[in-house]
Amino acid sequence: MATITLNVNDEINKEFRNIVKLKFGEGKGILGKAIEQAIKEWIFEQKQKEITERQIKTMKQGVWSLKNYKFNRGEIYEKRGNISC
């Protein structure tokens, strides 16, 4: 387990602690659990943004990105089930 020391604005600190108290109550380790949950949600959000950006880039390239690719109908049907991003 890692230890992180951080500095935040007093207003953000006060508001965050109030919300944590309302949602989780008071007790040892509650603030750390809330911060861990917030970090996990932020990481998930960043990963989703990355996936979205990659998909948009792929969509913008479109079928023209296959311009110099030679394939036959059999290959298309064979690979259709194995498409991954």
VONULUM-787724 format. One record per atom (N, C-alpha, C): atom name; residue in one letter; residue number from 1; chain; x, y, z. Coordinates in steps of 0.05 Angstrom, whole numbers, plus 5000, padded with zeros to 4 digits. Layout:
REM residues N
CA, A, NUM, A, X, Y, Z;
...
REM end
This chain:
REM residues 85
N, M, 1, A, 5017, 4977, 5000;
CA, M, 1, A, 5000, 5000, 5000;
C, M, 1, A, 5018, 5025, 5000;
N, A, 2, A, 5010, 5045, 4985;
CA, A, 2, A, 5026, 5069, 4982;
C, A, 2, A, 5015, 5091, 5000;
N, T, 3, A, 5032, 5110, 5007;
CA, T, 3, A, 5023, 5133, 5021;
C, T, 3, A, 5027, 5157, 5003;
N, I, 4, A, 5005, 5173, 5001;
CA, I, 4, A, 5006, 5197, 4984;
C, I, 4, A, 5000, 5221, 5001;
N, T, 5, A, 5017, 5241, 4999;
CA, T, 5, A, 5012, 5266, 5014;
C, T, 5, A, 5005, 5287, 4993;
N, L, 6, A, 4982, 5300, 4998;
CA, L, 6, A, 4974, 5320, 4978;
C, L, 6, A, 4963, 5345, 4992;
N, N, 7, A, 4964, 5367, 4977;
CA, N, 7, A, 4954, 5392, 4987;
C, N, 7, A, 4930, 5400, 4969;
N, V, 8, A, 4908, 5407, 4982;
CA, V, 8, A, 4885, 5416, 4967;
C, V, 8, A, 4874, 5442, 4979;
N, N, 9, A, 4859, 5456, 4964;
CA, N, 9, A, 4846, 5481, 4972;
C, N, 9, A, 4829, 5476, 4997;
N, D, 10, A, 4829, 5494, 5015;
CA, D, 10, A, 4814, 5491, 5040;
C, D, 10, A, 4784, 5486, 5035;
N, E, 11, A, 4773, 5500, 5016;
CA, E, 11, A, 4744, 5497, 5010;
C, E, 11, A, 4738, 5469, 4999;
N, I, 12, A, 4756, 5459, 4982;
CA, I, 12, A, 4752, 5432, 4970;
C, I, 12, A, 4755, 5412, 4993;
N, N, 13, A, 4774, 5415, 5010;
CA, N, 13, A, 4778, 5397, 5033;
C, N, 13, A, 4753, 5396, 5050;
N, K, 14, A, 4743, 5419, 5057;
CA, K, 14, A, 4720, 5420, 5075;
C, K, 14, A, 4695, 5407, 5061;
N, E, 15, A, 4691, 5414, 5036;
CA, E, 15, A, 4668, 5402, 5022;
C, E, 15, A, 4671, 5372, 5019;
N, F, 16, A, 4695, 5363, 5012;
CA, F, 16, A, 4699, 5334, 5009;
C, F, 16, A, 4695, 5319, 5035;
N, R, 17, A, 4705, 5330, 5057;
CA, R, 17, A, 4702, 5317, 5083;
C, R, 17, A, 4672, 5316, 5091;
N, N, 18, A, 4657, 5337, 5085;
CA, N, 18, A, 4629, 5338, 5092;
C, N, 18, A, 4614, 5316, 5076;
N, I, 19, A, 4620, 5314, 5050;
CA, I, 19, A, 4607, 5294, 5034;
C, I, 19, A, 4614, 5266, 5043;
N, V, 20, A, 4639, 5261, 5049;
CA, V, 20, A, 4648, 5235, 5059;
C, V, 20, A, 4633, 5228, 5085;
N, K, 21, A, 4631, 5247, 5103;
CA, K, 21, A, 4617, 5243, 5128;
C, K, 21, A, 4588, 5235, 5123;
N, L, 22, A, 4575, 5249, 5104;
CA, L, 22, A, 4547, 5243, 5098;
C, L, 22, A, 4543, 5216, 5085;
N, K, 23, A, 4562, 5209, 5068;
CA, K, 23, A, 4559, 5184, 5053;
C, K, 23, A, 4569, 5159, 5068;
N, F, 24, A, 4591, 5162, 5081;
CA, F, 24, A, 4604, 5139, 5094;
C, F, 24, A, 4603, 5140, 5125;
N, G, 25, A, 4597, 5163, 5136;
CA, G, 25, A, 4598, 5166, 5165;
C, G, 25, A, 4626, 5174, 5174;
N, E, 26, A, 4631, 5171, 5200;
CA, E, 26, A, 4657, 5178, 5211;
C, E, 26, A, 4671, 5152, 5220;
N, G, 27, A, 4697, 5153, 5220;
CA, G, 27, A, 4712, 5130, 5230;
C, G, 27, A, 4740, 5130, 5218;
N, K, 28, A, 4756, 5113, 5229;
CA, K, 28, A, 4784, 5111, 5220;
C, K, 28, A, 4785, 5099, 5192;
N, G, 29, A, 4799, 5112, 5174;
CA, G, 29, A, 4803, 5101, 5147;
C, G, 29, A, 4782, 5109, 5127;
N, I, 30, A, 4761, 5122, 5136;
CA, I, 30, A, 4739, 5129, 5118;
C, I, 30, A, 4748, 5149, 5096;
N, L, 31, A, 4763, 5169, 5104;
CA, L, 31, A, 4772, 5189, 5085;
C, L, 31, A, 4790, 5176, 5064;
N, G, 32, A, 4808, 5158, 5072;
CA, G, 32, A, 4825, 5144, 5054;
C, G, 32, A, 4809, 5127, 5034;
N, K, 33, A, 4788, 5113, 5044;
CA, K, 33, A, 4771, 5097, 5026;
C, K, 33, A, 4757, 5115, 5005;
N, A, 34, A, 4748, 5138, 5014;
CA, A, 34, A, 4734, 5157, 4996;
C, A, 34, A, 4753, 5167, 4975;
N, I, 35, A, 4778, 5174, 4983;
CA, I, 35, A, 4797, 5184, 4964;
C, I, 35, A, 4805, 5162, 4944;
N, E, 36, A, 4808, 5137, 4954;
CA, E, 36, A, 4814, 5115, 4936;
C, E, 36, A, 4792, 5111, 4916;
N, Q, 37, A, 4767, 5113, 4924;
CA, Q, 37, A, 4745, 5110, 4906;
C, Q, 37, A, 4745, 5132, 4885;
N, A, 38, A, 4751, 5157, 4894;
CA, A, 38, A, 4752, 5179, 4875;
C, A, 38, A, 4774, 5175, 4854;
N, I, 39, A, 4797, 5165, 4863;
CA, I, 39, A, 4820, 5160, 4845;
C, I, 39, A, 4812, 5138, 4825;
N, K, 40, A, 4799, 5116, 4834;
CA, K, 40, A, 4790, 5095, 4816;
C, K, 40, A, 4771, 5105, 4795;
N, E, 41, A, 4752, 5122, 4803;
CA, E, 41, A, 4733, 5133, 4784;
C, E, 41, A, 4747, 5151, 4764;
N, W, 42, A, 4767, 5167, 4773;
CA, W, 42, A, 4782, 5184, 4755;
C, W, 42, A, 4798, 5168, 4735;
N, I, 43, A, 4810, 5146, 4744;
CA, I, 43, A, 4826, 5129, 4726;
C, I, 43, A, 4807, 5116, 4705;
N, F, 44, A, 4784, 5107, 4714;
CA, F, 44, A, 4764, 5095, 4695;
C, F, 44, A, 4756, 5116, 4674;
N, E, 45, A, 4750, 5140, 4683;
CA, E, 45, A, 4742, 5161, 4665;
C, E, 45, A, 4764, 5167, 4644;
N, Q, 46, A, 4789, 5168, 4653;
CA, Q, 46, A, 4811, 5173, 4634;
C, Q, 46, A, 4814, 5151, 4614;
N, K, 47, A, 4811, 5126, 4623;
CA, K, 47, A, 4812, 5103, 4604;
C, K, 47, A, 4790, 5105, 4584;
N, Q, 48, A, 4766, 5112, 4592;
CA, Q, 48, A, 4743, 5114, 4574;
C, Q, 48, A, 4748, 5136, 4553;
N, K, 49, A, 4760, 5159, 4562;
CA, K, 49, A, 4766, 5180, 4543;
C, K, 49, A, 4787, 5171, 4523;
N, E, 50, A, 4807, 5156, 4531;
CA, E, 50, A, 4827, 5146, 4513;
C, E, 50, A, 4815, 5127, 4492;
N, I, 51, A, 4797, 5109, 4502;
CA, I, 51, A, 4784, 5090, 4484;
C, I, 51, A, 4767, 5106, 4463;
N, T, 52, A, 4752, 5126, 4473;
CA, T, 52, A, 4735, 5142, 4455;
C, T, 52, A, 4752, 5156, 4435;
N, E, 53, A, 4773, 5169, 4443;
CA, E, 53, A, 4791, 5183, 4424;
C, E, 53, A, 4802, 5164, 4403;
N, R, 54, A, 4810, 5140, 4411;
CA, R, 54, A, 4821, 5120, 4393;
C, R, 54, A, 4800, 5111, 4373;
N, Q, 55, A, 4776, 5107, 4382;
CA, Q, 55, A, 4754, 5099, 4365;
C, Q, 55, A, 4746, 5121, 4345;
N, I, 56, A, 4746, 5145, 4354;
CA, I, 56, A, 4739, 5168, 4336;
C, I, 56, A, 4761, 5170, 4314;
N, K, 57, A, 4786, 5167, 4322;
CA, K, 57, A, 4808, 5168, 4303;
C, K, 57, A, 4805, 5146, 4282;
N, T, 58, A, 4798, 5122, 4291;
CA, T, 58, A, 4794, 5099, 4273;
C, T, 58, A, 4771, 5105, 4254;
N, M, 59, A, 4749, 5115, 4265;
CA, M, 59, A, 4725, 5121, 4248;
C, M, 59, A, 4731, 5142, 4227;
N, K, 60, A, 4747, 5163, 4235;
CA, K, 60, A, 4754, 5184, 4216;
C, K, 60, A, 4771, 5173, 4193;
N, Q, 61, A, 4788, 5154, 4199;
CA, Q, 61, A, 4805, 5142, 4178;
C, Q, 61, A, 4787, 5127, 4159;
N, G, 62, A, 4766, 5114, 4170;
CA, G, 62, A, 4747, 5100, 4153;
C, G, 62, A, 4758, 5079, 4135;
N, V, 63, A, 4742, 5071, 4115;
CA, V, 63, A, 4751, 5050, 4097;
C, V, 63, A, 4774, 5059, 4079;
N, W, 64, A, 4779, 5085, 4078;
CA, W, 64, A, 4802, 5094, 4061;
C, W, 64, A, 4828, 5084, 4072;
N, S, 65, A, 4829, 5078, 4098;
CA, S, 65, A, 4854, 5068, 4109;
C, S, 65, A, 4860, 5040, 4099;
N, L, 66, A, 4841, 5027, 4086;
CA, L, 66, A, 4845, 5000, 4075;
C, L, 66, A, 4851, 5002, 4045;
N, K, 67, A, 4856, 5025, 4035;
CA, K, 67, A, 4859, 5030, 4006;
C, K, 67, A, 4880, 5012, 3993;
N, N, 68, A, 4903, 5008, 4006;
CA, N, 68, A, 4925, 4992, 3995;
C, N, 68, A, 4925, 4963, 4005;
N, Y, 69, A, 4904, 4956, 4020;
CA, Y, 69, A, 4903, 4929, 4031;
C, Y, 69, A, 4889, 4910, 4011;
N, K, 70, A, 4901, 4888, 4004;
CA, K, 70, A, 4889, 4869, 3986;
C, K, 70, A, 4877, 4846, 4003;
N, F, 71, A, 4852, 4840, 3999;
CA, F, 71, A, 4839, 4818, 4013;
C, F, 71, A, 4817, 4806, 3996;
N, N, 72, A, 4809, 4782, 4004;
CA, N, 72, A, 4787, 4769, 3989;
C, N, 72, A, 4763, 4764, 4008;
N, R, 73, A, 4741, 4756, 3996;
CA, R, 73, A, 4716, 4753, 4011;
C, R, 73, A, 4720, 4732, 4034;
N, G, 74, A, 4734, 4711, 4029;
CA, G, 74, A, 4739, 4691, 4050;
C, G, 74, A, 4753, 4702, 4074;
N, E, 75, A, 4773, 4719, 4070;
CA, E, 75, A, 4787, 4731, 4092;
C, E, 75, A, 4769, 4748, 4109;
N, I, 76, A, 4751, 4763, 4095;
CA, I, 76, A, 4733, 4781, 4110;
C, I, 76, A, 4715, 4765, 4128;
N, Y, 77, A, 4703, 4743, 4118;
CA, Y, 77, A, 4685, 4727, 4134;
C, Y, 77, A, 4700, 4713, 4156;
N, E, 78, A, 4725, 4705, 4151;
CA, E, 78, A, 4741, 4691, 4171;
C, E, 78, A, 4748, 4710, 4194;
N, K, 79, A, 4755, 4735, 4187;
CA, K, 79, A, 4764, 4754, 4207;
C, K, 79, A, 4741, 4768, 4221;
N, R, 80, A, 4718, 4766, 4211;
CA, R, 80, A, 4695, 4781, 4222;
C, R, 80, A, 4690, 4775, 4251;
N, G, 81, A, 4694, 4750, 4259;
CA, G, 81, A, 4689, 4743, 4287;
C, G, 81, A, 4713, 4750, 4305;
N, N, 82, A, 4735, 4758, 4294;
CA, N, 82, A, 4759, 4763, 4310;
C, N, 82, A, 4767, 4792, 4312;
N, I, 83, A, 4747, 4810, 4307;
CA, I, 83, A, 4753, 4839, 4308;
C, I, 83, A, 4756, 4848, 4337;
N, S, 84, A, 4777, 4862, 4343;
CA, S, 84, A, 4781, 4873, 4370;
C, S, 84, A, 4794, 4900, 4367;
N, C, 85, A, 4790, 4917, 4388;
CA, C, 85, A, 4801, 4944, 4387;
C, C, 85, A, 4824, 4946, 4406;
REM end
